[in-house]
Amino acid sequence: MEARANASTENIEIKNIIKEFFNSDTHKNEKELMDHVLSITKTNSLKEISDVIHEEARRLTNSEFCYVAFVDPENKDSVGISFSHMTGECDMYEEMGEARFKVRKDGTYGGLLGYSLDTGESFYVRDIASHPAAHGLPKGHIPVEQFLSVPVIYKDEILGQIVLGNPEVDYNEDHLKIADKIAYFYSFILKEML
């Protein structure tokens, strides 16, 4: 019971730091942000922090689904560490602790999911089939009506991505700005923990 109480307290600490970051008019300077990051990375796992990033990204964008991933520094695979369950395989991925998408031999990830990793660009699309990188959903995948993806970049290095889907209202530039700000914060976490 005590471990659960500690985890809950730590999640509140992470949420408070994220809220403080989001309520500031501008990004904190990097030194101040790193101080906050160091305080939460000392007492929380990457999974715990990513779960809070997942929850807050969904909440702040009013999205039904979210996928939070890092790029494996050893082999460059995209590793989903916190994600909404959208296929039958997601339960298995959850047990494994990750949903790993292999980087292709040409160094790209491909598809709509890999587009922000391949280009380094943040984007949203309201009609998924209209995007040139879209190639359909796997059989049994929950339908995705709208899609938003931002790369997690630290000093020109792509360290991960945050993907959102099916918002309560149509995605727009405000949603993209929110997701980019979350990704900026998360970049410091990934830089410190990978």
Backbone hydrogen bonds, N-H to C=O, Kabsch-Sander energy under -0.5 kcal/mol:
donor,donor_aa,acceptor,acceptor_aa,energy
5,A,1,M,-2.0
6,N,2,E,-2.4
7,A,3,A,-2.5
8,S,4,R,-2.4
9,T,5,A,-2.3
10,E,6,N,-2.7
11,N,7,A,-2.5
12,I,8,S,-2.0
13,E,9,T,-1.9
14,I,10,E,-2.5
15,K,11,N,-2.8
16,N,12,I,-2.6
17,I,13,E,-2.2
18,I,14,I,-2.5
19,K,15,K,-3.0
20,E,16,N,-2.6
21,F,17,I,-2.4
22,F,18,I,-2.6
23,N,19,K,-2.1
24,S,20,E,-0.8
24,S,21,F,-0.6
33,L,29,N,-2.5
34,M,30,E,-2.9
35,D,31,K,-1.9
36,H,32,E,-1.7
37,V,33,L,-2.6
38,L,34,M,-3.1
39,S,35,D,-1.7
40,I,36,H,-1.6
41,T,37,V,-2.5
42,K,38,L,-1.3
44,N,40,I,-0.9
49,I,45,S,-2.2
50,S,46,L,-2.8
51,D,47,K,-2.4
52,V,48,E,-1.5
53,I,49,I,-2.4
54,H,50,S,-2.9
55,E,51,D,-2.3
56,E,52,V,-3.0
57,A,53,I,-2.8
58,R,54,H,-2.1
59,R,55,E,-2.4
60,L,56,E,-3.2
61,T,57,A,-1.5
62,N,58,R,-0.8
62,N,59,R,-0.7
63,S,58,R,-2.0
64,E,165,G,-1.0
64,E,166,N,-1.8
65,F,165,G,-2.2
67,Y,163,V,-2.4
68,V,82,S,-3.1
69,A,161,Q,-2.7
70,F,79,V,-2.0
71,V,159,L,-3.3
72,D,70,F,-0.6
72,D,77,D,-3.1
76,K,72,D,-2.6
78,S,101,F,-2.6
79,V,70,F,-3.3
79,V,77,D,-0.6
80,G,78,S,-0.7
80,G,99,A,-3.2
81,I,68,V,-2.5
81,I,79,V,-0.6
82,S,68,V,-1.6
84,S,66,C,-2.5
86,M,84,S,-0.8
90,C,87,T,-1.1
91,D,88,G,-0.7
93,Y,89,E,-2.5
94,E,90,C,-2.6
95,E,91,D,-2.0
96,M,92,M,-2.2
97,G,93,Y,-1.6
98,E,93,Y,-1.6
99,A,80,G,-2.1
100,R,98,E,-0.5
101,F,78,S,-3.2
102,K,100,R,-0.6
104,R,108,T,-3.3
107,G,104,R,-2.4
114,G,110,G,-1.2
115,Y,111,G,-0.7
115,Y,112,L,-0.7
118,D,114,G,-2.6
119,T,115,Y,-2.4
120,G,116,S,-2.0
123,F,149,S,-2.3
125,V,147,F,-2.8
128,I,126,R,-0.5
128,I,145,E,-0.8
130,S,127,D,-1.8
131,H,128,I,-1.8
134,A,131,H,-1.6
141,H,138,P,-2.0
142,I,86,M,-2.5
145,E,143,P,-0.5
147,F,125,V,-2.3
148,L,164,L,-2.5
149,S,123,F,-2.6
150,V,162,I,-2.4
152,V,160,G,-3.0
153,I,151,P,-0.8
154,Y,157,E,-2.6
155,K,153,I,-0.5
157,E,154,Y,-1.5
158,I,156,D,-0.5
159,L,152,V,-3.5
159,L,157,E,-0.6
160,G,152,V,-1.1
161,Q,69,A,-1.8
162,I,150,V,-2.4
163,V,67,Y,-2.8
164,L,148,L,-3.3
165,G,65,F,-2.0
166,N,146,Q,-1.6
168,E,62,N,-2.3
176,L,172,N,-1.7
177,K,173,E,-2.4
178,I,174,D,-2.1
179,A,175,H,-2.6
180,D,176,L,-2.6
181,K,177,K,-2.1
182,I,178,I,-2.2
183,A,179,A,-2.5
184,Y,180,D,-2.3
185,F,181,K,-2.1
186,Y,182,I,-2.8
187,S,183,A,-2.0
188,F,184,Y,-0.9
188,F,185,F,-0.9
189,I,185,F,-1.0
190,L,186,Y,-2.8
191,K,187,S,-2.5
192,E,188,F,-1.7
193,M,189,I,-2.3
194,L,190,L,-2.4
